[in-house]
Amino acid sequence: MDTISIVRYGMATSHELDDFAEILHSIEFKYNTGHLAMAGLRPAEINTAINKAMKVCLLNGIDTAEHFRSLYVFDGKRGNTFCDWRMTRQGFTLVVMNAPVLHMSVAHWQWEMVNKVMTL
């Protein structure tokens, strides 16, 4: 008599669904270091401000990956690679609030943020 083996396979979560969820979440990362420069932060100040903003997240128990992502970009004209940061609106706001040096344009952004909070 022949026997038939029946194997039950576990149901794994679909990688496609995880990828789709990741794509939806990545849409929130609208800001980058270029936006920080437009807000008045100088290149030497950007990393310091980002590090402070990330510490604010950590002190509040917030995963920094929810608001900050680094990616490496190749500059074909210069032939080098550099690190660019992508941020959510909250991440961008935290970075501007933690600008190490106060400039007129940074002060303007900070005042705009205060006004937004007051109108809520």
C-alpha positions in Angstrom: 0.0 0.0 0.0 1.3 3.5 -1.0 1.4 6.2 1.7 0.8 9.8 1.0 2.6 12.4 3.1 0.8 15.6 3.9 3.0 18.5 4.9 1.5 21.6 6.4 3.4 24.7 5.6 3.2 27.8 7.9 1.7 30.9 6.7 4.5 33.5 6.5 3.7 37.2 6.1 4.0 38.4 2.6 7.2 40.4 1.8 5.2 42.3 -0.7 2.9 43.6 2.0 5.9 44.6 4.1 7.4 46.4 1.1 4.1 48.2 0.4 3.9 49.3 4.0 7.4 50.6 3.8 6.7 52.5 0.6 3.7 54.2 2.2 5.7 55.1 5.3 8.6 56.5 3.1 6.2 59.0 1.5 6.3 60.9 4.8 10.0 61.6 4.4 9.5 64.7 2.4 12.4 66.8 3.7 16.2 66.5 3.2 19.4 68.4 4.0 18.7 70.7 1.1 15.6 71.9 2.9 17.7 72.5 6.0 20.0 74.6 4.0 17.1 76.6 2.6 15.9 77.1 6.3 19.2 78.7 7.0 21.4 76.0 8.4 25.0 75.9 7.2 26.5 72.6 6.1 28.7 72.4 9.1 25.7 72.9 11.4 23.4 70.3 9.8 24.8 67.1 11.4 25.0 68.7 14.8 21.3 69.7 14.6 20.3 66.3 13.3 22.1 64.5 16.1 20.4 66.7 18.7 17.0 66.1 17.1 17.6 62.4 17.2 18.6 62.6 20.9 15.2 64.4 21.5 13.5 61.4 19.9 15.4 58.9 21.9 14.8 60.7 25.2 11.1 60.6 24.4 11.2 56.9 23.6 10.6 57.5 19.9 12.5 55.3 17.3 14.6 57.7 15.3 14.0 55.5 12.2 10.4 56.8 12.2 11.6 60.3 11.4 15.2 60.2 10.1 16.9 58.1 7.4 20.3 58.5 5.9 21.1 57.5 2.4 24.2 57.8 0.3 24.1 59.7 -2.9 26.7 59.6 -5.7 27.6 62.9 -7.2 28.6 62.2 -10.8 30.0 65.7 -11.4 32.4 65.5 -8.5 32.8 61.8 -8.6 32.2 61.3 -4.9 29.5 59.9 -2.5 27.9 61.9 0.3 25.4 61.2 3.0 22.0 62.9 2.7 19.3 62.8 5.3 15.6 62.4 4.7 13.2 63.5 7.4 9.5 63.6 8.2 7.9 66.9 9.0 8.4 66.3 12.7 12.0 65.4 12.2 12.6 68.5 10.1 11.0 70.7 12.7 13.1 69.1 15.5 16.3 69.8 13.5 15.4 73.5 12.9 14.6 73.9 16.6 18.0 72.4 17.5 20.0 74.5 15.1 23.4 75.1 17.0 23.7 78.7 15.8 20.9 81.2 15.5 20.7 83.0 12.1 18.0 85.3 10.9 16.4 82.7 8.7 16.5 80.0 11.4 14.9 82.4 13.8 12.2 83.0 11.2 11.5 79.3 10.9 11.4 78.9 14.7 8.9 81.7 15.0 6.7 80.2 12.3 6.7 76.9 14.3 5.7 78.7 17.5 2.9 80.4 15.6 1.7 77.0 14.2 1.6 75.6 17.7 -0.3 78.5 19.1 -3.0 78.2 16.4 -3.8 74.5 17.2 
